Amino acid sequence: DIVLTQSPATLSLSPGERATLSCRASQSVSNSLAWYQQKPGQAPRLLIYDASNRATGIPPRFSGSGFGTDFTLTISSLEPEDFAVYYCQQRSSWPLLTFGGGTKVEIK
Amino acid sequence: EVQLLESGGGLVQPGGSLRLSCAASGFRFSSHAMTWVRQAPGKGLEWVSGISSSDGSIHYADSVKGRFTISRDSSKNTLYLQLDSLRVEDTAVYYCAKCPGYQYYYMDAWGKGTTVTVSS
């Protein structure tokens, strides 16, 4: 099974700062990785797919990069609505899908 | 507008059964793969099951294989998940999610979820 490890577990930042979230796979997943945002009490929302493609309606301050085992989600300048939990998900081991454990971005 | 509305959750004893439903609207249901994803209280996301729209192929996470059954009825635009032999560790919010294409790779729309509590 492919394990996704996200770091840090919690990121404490202020609005306007840059956020850098990491997702590391236990083996190569090529570019088959997505990122989701989840706010308290809400369902997840797709942000990025295939490592670097923004989903429909996602603002350009969100960007994804990486290939193989190391991936990054960057939020260039945090808006108040960006404080949430972020998950990565791989599809390389389809038909089995796995998620990372999540990174919480909280207000400092 | 894509809408997914789950129902059927509730409190059930260990060993019991439930049937979850997900009513879909706002897109061509028959053309999209669908999945179920769950989230235990205070925990992360766990993919549970997926069903393709191209060939109807079905797959499950090892944690639910042999106990859960996914199905879809395109005439009713509804996705189902039959939960049998429930365990305490199946307690979670269950989300229905739509995939962009025929295979379930990523999930581009989610319902609000339905809560399943397994407890004696």
Boltz contact constraints between the chains, C-beta under 6 A:
constraints:
  - contact:
      token1: [A, 34]
      token2: [B, 106]
      max_distance: 6.0
  - contact:
      token1: [A, 43]
      token2: [B, 95]
      max_distance: 6.0
  - contact:
      token1: [A, 43]
      token2: [B, 110]
      max_distance: 6.0
  - contact:
      token1: [A, 43]
      token2: [B, 112]
      max_distance: 6.0
  - contact:
      token1: [A, 44]
      token2: [B, 110]
      max_distance: 6.0
  - contact:
      token1: [A, 46]
      token2: [B, 108]
      max_distance: 6.0
  - contact:
      token1: [A, 49]
      token2: [B, 106]
      max_distance: 6.0
  - contact:
      token1: [A, 87]
      token2: [B, 45]
      max_distance: 6.0
  - contact:
      token1: [A, 91]
      token2: [B, 105]
      max_distance: 6.0
  - contact:
      token1: [A, 95]
      token2: [B, 59]
      max_distance: 6.0
  - contact:
      token1: [A, 97]
      token2: [B, 47]
      max_distance: 6.0
  - contact:
      token1: [A, 99]
      token2: [B, 44]
      max_distance: 6.0
  - contact:
      token1: [A, 99]
      token2: [B, 45]
      max_distance: 6.0
  - contact:
      token1: [A, 101]
      token2: [B, 44]
      max_distance: 6.0
  - contact:
      token1: [A, 102]
      token2: [B, 44]
      max_distance: 6.0
